[in-house]
Each structure stands twice: as structure tokens, then as C-alpha cells.
Amino acid sequence: MIGAEHGPLDRTPGIRPRPSLWRRLDAAARTCFPLAATALLLLVLAAPLGLPAQAELLPAVALACVFFWTLFRPASMTPPAVFVLGLLADLLGDALPGTQIVTLLIAHGLILRWRRSLVRQGFLLVWLAYCGITAGAAAFAWALGSLLSLSLLPAAPAVFQAVISAGFYPALAIVLVRTHRGLAAPEQA
Amino acid sequence: MIRLSISARQALAKLTLPVLIAAAFGLLLLGKADTMLAERVRMALSDTLVPIYGVLAEPLASARRVIESGERLFAVARENDRLREENERLRKWQAVALALDAENATLRANLHWIPDPAVTYVTARVVADAGGEYARSVLLSVGPNHSVTKGQIALDDRGLVGRVTEVGARSARVLLISDMNSRVPVTLEGSRARAMLIGTNGPRPRLMYWPEGTPPVEGERVVTSAEANAFPANLPVGTVHYNASNVAEVEPAARLDRLEIIRLFDYGLHGILPPEAARTAERPNLERPILERQSPEHPVPDRIADRQPTTVADRQQTMTADRQQTTADRQQTMTADRPMDRRH
């Protein structure tokens, strides 16, 4: 990515500082920021904070972060990163291990497919798309749980999860948009 | 670093997601097949995280305290208003109580009232609900060197529970007011009418033998009566409730179905001692031997009221007999074990 700046396909030609070691480290840190910040957020949410609906907040935050970073900075939210986040969410929560990984990876794939048209839309449409994703994720997790336990699980917790997840997104998006433009932007390194 | 062609790198990038999804499914199945493995991994993660959370807990708790105190500060004004209003109301009641207290004191002084003796009590834990299909009683653990005697009154934190019927070296049995053998003289608080509270083994004992013209009123409070010198007056028993077949019952104030701690009050009353349950003979260890009880050195006090007469006529006879009982009568030593015999 940094090497490409000096190649023949330099999209933004101009004068820029030489890529020194520190600059490269800074860029790498900014690239890794979404993954690290999301992991840290998950760890903090697993702490006994005593928040209302904290158990539902953890998967909601994981999905929202994966959604946002996949949409706006796919280079920072690669499939392995999603895998790691899913694993962490699974181990911190008490669902069957693997459920979150599969859900997040599928959501990640879907967003990647739609991102070209979605990334140009305003906040409201993005949120709507997120609502769709979270409803699908809740339905998928419910179906997976029912299948693996070979019994029909009650649907109310899944609905609650989807509602919490969709409702929490705008609050999280305000912070994420800030970091997207500031802390997590490698081009500012 | 291995140099790959652009097309190979693109193919690899496209493959990552499906491969990872497959791996996730594999993990899912593995976790389902070997739940111990998933648990171990989860516990390992928790073990590393717990010290961190432990360090976090203190500032978190203080933050929560700050938030809580802030919330309380907001609620203080409303709470203050409520308390002031309540205080106003209670002050009125206090005035009433003080006036009544003063009036009571003057009346007593004028009447040469014999003051009620000071009451001692012990508290004991219920260790067994010894009731069965045909008996309602509880077993208390009273420890060695106890001062529990037969006839002491058992109350829980809300009301009358029953009376001590058997006393052993470390335990005591309390016959509940809901037992079929239980007879408690009571007063209906509204009309001051006397009645008998008769256990049925059901949850609500029955009210009987109230004077003509003063039927118990639904919801009326029922307290013990000092009649027959078996109970002190005015212990709360419960409230009147008419059941579906219009029989006056008493909803006990005490929680008879979940007794945990019971206070045993010694009012020094030995008017009528509770019956020894027929079970005593089967458990001679709980009591002094029967022979000793019947010997003249240990006169057995009278016990009549709680024996179960079989017919209504019998019951009424018992009642009238109880009413006519005098102190002299009570002091007589009784040798026969069947109290009804003496009456006929």
C-alpha cells in the first residue's frame, strides 16, 4: 500500500514526506486500529459494568464495528480480522463457540458485496442496511442455535438482540465516524 | 516473502472468506462435539481476564456509587416531600397514641389494675416441619439447658403460631393453630365477642361458637383471649375470612407454611396445657417417662381444651366445661389420661 504511492499508478500525485520507519509504523498502527479498538471494546463490554442488557450489547457492538469498518475501511477489516473478533466475542459471550464467527463472516461477505453502492449513501440508508443485516444475523443465529440444539428455541431473545443491535448503531456510529476520519486514517500518517 | 502473481493473489484473497467460514463451521461442530474443549478455552480466557477486571472493579464501583448518589440527590426533593407528608400524618397518630396512653394510665391507676407480668422469650429455629397428613406441628431445635416448657406460646414475626406441646432435651414440638387438635380461645376484635378457633389441618382454621348475634365480620381482626388462662389476651391471630361454603375461617397472620424462626414466650400460664400428641408414646425419648409423669410427686396438670371431641355435641360439652372450669379445678391433680372421663 505504501509502496504503491511511488509506482506508476499513483492516484494522488503530489509532494509528500518520505516514508520513514516511524511514518510506516504510524500507518501500520492506524491500519490495525479498527481491529484493536473493536477487540478492546469487546473486552471492556465483558467486564462487569452493570449496564442494562450488557449481554446483548457485546454481539451488537461486534456486529456494528465489523459492519462499519468493512463498509468504510475494508483494508483494515479483513476476513481474518473478522474471524479473530468473532472468536473473541464467542469466548466472551456464552453462546456456542463459532456462532458469532460464522455470523460475522457472512455479514462481512455480504457487506463487501454491496459496499460499492452502499458507501455512497447517506447515514439513514446505511443504518437501514445495518438494520437489515442485524435482523438477518439474529435470525441466522437463532436458526443455527435451533439446529444445533435440535429444538425450536424461543424467538423473543433473538428479536430483542436485533432491536438492541439496530438501536445502538447510531450512537456507536458517531464515535466510529470520528475515528474513521482521524485516528484510523492511514493517509494522515 | 513469496512473490505471487496478481491473479494468484486475487484468487487467494477471494478464497480467504469461504475458507474462514468453513473453518468457523468446523469450529462450531467441534465445539458441539467436544464441549469440554470449548469450556477449557473459555475458562483460560476468563482466567487471564479476571485479574484485569478485578483491578477495574474498584474504580467501576466508585463510579457507580457517584452515579447512584447523583440519582439519589435528584430524588431527594420528592422523597423529602413524601416524608414530610408522612411525618405530618404520623405526628397526628402519635398525638392520638399519647393521649390514649395517658388516658389508659389514669384509668389503670383508678381501677387498681394488676399490670401484666413482664414476659420472657427465647427464639428458636425450626428444624423440621413434622406435620403429616393428620398433624400440623413443627420441631424446634432449642439446644441443651433450655428453659422451654410445655404451654409456652409460639409466635413468628407476624402472629400466633401455636403452643409448645412436647419438650425434649434438645428439641421442642410446637402444635400449630391449624392442627386438628388445636383449640384457641379468641376474641373478635371488632365486637369483642369470644369464639373458638379450631384447627382443621387445612391452611385456615375455623371459627366456631361465637355468641348469638355477633357473627364474625369478613376482614375483622382476631386476637387471642385470656379466657381459660391458656393464652394471654390480644396476641394477633389473623383475620376473618368466609370461604366459598360460607364458613367463617381465620387467615392466620403467621406464615404457618414457611416457618423458620419462632419466638417462644413464657407468659407463665398453665391454665390448660396442650395435649400430648398420641405420638408421644412412640417417642418416649422426647419426654419424661410416662410412669414418672403419673406419679404423685409430679402431678400432671389438667389438659382438656385441646382434646378432640368427635361430635359437635361433644365439642359443645367440652366448651361449656371449659368455661365453667375454675382455678381450683385446674389445680386438681389428674391421673386419668383421658380427660373426657372426668366430666361424665
Chai-1 contact restraints between the chains, C-beta under 6 A:
chainA,res_idxA,chainB,res_idxB,connection_type,confidence,min_distance_angstrom,max_distance_angstrom,comment,restraint_id
A,A47,B,Y53,contact,1.0,0.0,6.0,A-B,restraint_1
A,A47,B,L56,contact,1.0,0.0,6.0,A-B,restraint_2
A,P79,B,T16,contact,1.0,0.0,6.0,A-B,restraint_3
A,P79,B,L17,contact,1.0,0.0,6.0,A-B,restraint_4
A,P79,B,L20,contact,1.0,0.0,6.0,A-B,restraint_5
A,F83,B,L20,contact,1.0,0.0,6.0,A-B,restraint_6
A,L91,B,R42,contact,1.0,0.0,6.0,A-B,restraint_7
A,L91,B,L45,contact,1.0,0.0,6.0,A-B,restraint_8
A,L96,B,G31,contact,1.0,0.0,6.0,A-B,restraint_9
A,P97,B,G31,contact,1.0,0.0,6.0,A-B,restraint_10
A,P97,B,A38,contact,1.0,0.0,6.0,A-B,restraint_11
A,G98,B,A24,contact,1.0,0.0,6.0,A-B,restraint_12
A,G98,B,L27,contact,1.0,0.0,6.0,A-B,restraint_13
A,G98,B,L28,contact,1.0,0.0,6.0,A-B,restraint_14
A,G98,B,G31,contact,1.0,0.0,6.0,A-B,restraint_15
A,I101,B,A24,contact,1.0,0.0,6.0,A-B,restraint_16
A,V102,B,A24,contact,1.0,0.0,6.0,A-B,restraint_17
A,L105,B,L20,contact,1.0,0.0,6.0,A-B,restraint_18
A,L105,B,I21,contact,1.0,0.0,6.0,A-B,restraint_19
A,L105,B,A24,contact,1.0,0.0,6.0,A-B,restraint_20
A,G109,B,L17,contact,1.0,0.0,6.0,A-B,restraint_21
A,L148,B,K32,contact,1.0,0.0,6.0,A-B,restraint_22
